């Protein structure tokens, strides 16, 4: 089953999303975090992290004490020094973990920061036709690009299409030009004719 599309949270300028708190874990204040970063050290190396609660304009700084990955769930369990019990952990539900843009970690060739992919135009490599815009990236084994398809006249807006972010299907990512070129297998993109 595909993950549900979530509305991107408008982050204050200067911050990058690294994960979302999906709920508490246990009684000692641990929280479950769905990562939006491929850098695991963001979730287990002790240190300061920003936490942007729903409705807040600015993140509050909290101290990550420890973390571990739950491989079978694709989630991290993390403990903040300031959160000591389940009730406090519950107040973090739906909060976004952020780091300052200046703390952006370097990437290898063909690696990208999620924030750089959101908003890119998606085009068919064979024709150059624009088909939509990247609205989210899911980490589920292989990363999946959630692409909101451009509206077709006299048609309702379909839900985002999930495109595996693998070189065979996404051979070109041009951040400077703001485009992604895809070569999807037949049937992945719905018929766009009105």
N, C-alpha and C positions, 0 to 999 in steps of 0.2 A: 504494500500500500504506500502511495506517495505521501510525503509529509504535507500538511495543509499549508497553503500560501499564507504568509503573515504579512501584515502591513509593516513596511519598514518604519522604525521609530526615527523621528527627526532628531539627530544628535546635535548637541551644541557644537559650534565650530571648534576645530582643533582636537577632536576626539575620534577614535576608531572603535567600532564594536568588535569584541573578541568572543562574546558568548551571551546566552540568555539563561536566566535562572528559571527553571521549570517547576521548582517546588522544593520543599524540605525533604531531608532524608534522615530518618531516625529521630532520636530525642535530644541529641547533643548539639544541634545547631548546624549540622552539615546541610549544604544545598546541592541539588542536582543542576548541572549546567550543560546546556546543549551548545557545543562549540560552533563558532563561526570563524575560527582561526585554525590553520593547520600547524600551528606552533604549540606543541603540547606543554612546553615550559611555561606558557602563559597561565596554566592551570595547576601546576604543582610546585613551581619555584616560589619560595616565600618572598613577600614584598608587597608593596602598595599597588592597589588596583582601584579604579574608579567604578562606582556602582550608581547607575542612573535608574532610580525608581520611576515607575509610571507616574506621569504628572509633574515630575521634577524638571526644573530648567537646567540645573547643573548637577554633575555627578558628585557624590560624596566619596571621600577616600576611605578605604578600608584596608586592613592588613591581612593578606592571604597567609595562613599559617601552614596549611598542607593541602594536598590534593592527590587524587588517584583516578585512573581511568577505568570505567566499567565497559570492557570490550563488548560484552553481549548486549549492552544497551546503547553504545555509542555516546555515552555521557561521561562527564567528570563529576566526581563528588569532591567538593571543596569545603574547607573550614576557614572562616574569617575569625580573627581574634575578637572582634566586636560582637559576634553572634554566638550566644552560649546555649540557647535552647531552641526547641522546635517552634515556639511561638515567635521568637525573633526571626527565625529562618523563614517562617511563613510570610513575614512582612516584605521579604525580598522576592516573592513570586512575581514573575514577569519583568523583573529588573534586568537591565542590560549591563554587562561588564564591559568597561571601556579602558583604553589606554590612550595616553597622549599621542598625537600624530608623530611627534618627535621620537617616540619609542618604537616606531615602525622597524621591524626586524628585516634584515636583507633577505632577498629571495634568490633562488637559483634560476638559471635560464628555464623558461617555460613554467615558472611558478608565478602566481599573482596574489596580491592581497584582495580579499573579497570586496572591500570598498572600492577598489579600482575597476571591478567588473560590473558593479551595479550601474545601470543607466547606459551601458554600451548598446549601440544599435546592432542587431543581429541580421546578417544577410546570407542569402544562398550563394555559395561560392561559384556555382555553375552559371548563374544568371546575373548576380549582383543585386537581385531584388531584395529590398528590406522586408523583413517579415515581422519584426518586433523588437522589444527592448528587454534586456536582462533586469529583472526586478528582485531577484534573490539568488542565493547560492546555498544548496543543501549539501552537507557532508553525510553521505550514506554509502560507505564503501568507496565507490568512485563519487567524486563531486558531481552534483546535478545543477545545471543552470536552469532557473525558473524564468521562462521567457513569456512576457505578456505579448500576445500576437497583436499586430496592428489591426484595427477594426476593418471589417469588410463591409461595404455599403449594404444597408438593409439586413444586417445580421447582428445578433446579440454578441456581446463580448464573451468569448470563451474563457475558461480558467487558464492560468499560465500552463505552458507546455514544459515538461521536464526533459532537458537534453543532457545526456551524459557528457561530462566535460573531459573527454578523452581525445587525443590527437587525431584519431581516425575520423571523428565526427566534427571536431572543432580544430581544424588545422591552422587557423590564423586568428591571433588575438593582437590587434594593433591598437594599443592604448593611446598613442599619439593621435591617430585618426578617429578614435572613438568607436571602432567597429570590431565585430567578431564575425568571421566567415564560417559557415557550417556546411557539411556534406552529410545530411541526415539519411539514414536508411529509409526506404519507402515505407510510408505509413506513420512515421514519427511525427511529422507535421501534418495537421489536418488539411484537406483540400481547401485552398484559399479562394476558389472561384465563387462568385456570388450567384 
